[in-house]
Amino acid sequence: MYNASVWLRRLEPKVRVNWKCFSLTKVNLGDSDEDFWHKPDEKTSRGLWPFRAVLAAAKQGESVSNTLIYRLLDAKHKGRLDIDDPEILKGIGQEVCENSQQFLDDFADRANLNTLAEQHVDGSVLGIFGTPTVVFGKKNTIFVKMLIPDVEDDLSLFENLKSIAHRPYLAEVKKPQPPWPAV
């Protein structure tokens, strides 16, 4: 996910990136947890707190939300911070959001869990099973496992993936997997 986020961040000036929430924690549980979205805060599943922060930031605009997403991914992958810790999320959210009190209020708003559940179900209906999945239009999806591409390849890679995603006769494309380099 992080590698794709670096790529998408670089693409944003040229391509509109509209992030949606999709819980891999929920996917891994399947249907075994009926109360997944509605547990009290002290029992909230790992992985939902960052989404709540993103949805709180989204109330201050899409660009604020996107900035928070990138900051959270950097915090997790570069800073090795626990972004499932609500206090860490509050701190990052207050740095990113212009109205920090609104962010805190919106972060505490449990209605965000309903939005998260709706976005997750919408993704499931599209057949999304993992992240990062890029959606072109309303139904052409492609799951991407990637290293960070060279900057000069950013836009052409995006266009190539879009072309592949729009071909209805392609059900799955896989590339043999050599060992991943240490990054």
Secondary structure, 3 states (H helix, E strand, C coil): CHHHHHHHHHHCCCCCCCCCCCCHHHHHHCCCCCCHHHCCHHHCCCCHHHHHHHHHHHCCCHHHHHHHHHHHHHHHHCCCCCCCCHHHHHHHHHHHCCCHHHHHHHHHCCHHHHHHHHHHHHHHHCCCCCCCEEEECCCEEEECCCCCCCHHHHHHHHHHHHHHHCCCCCCCCCCCCCCCCCC
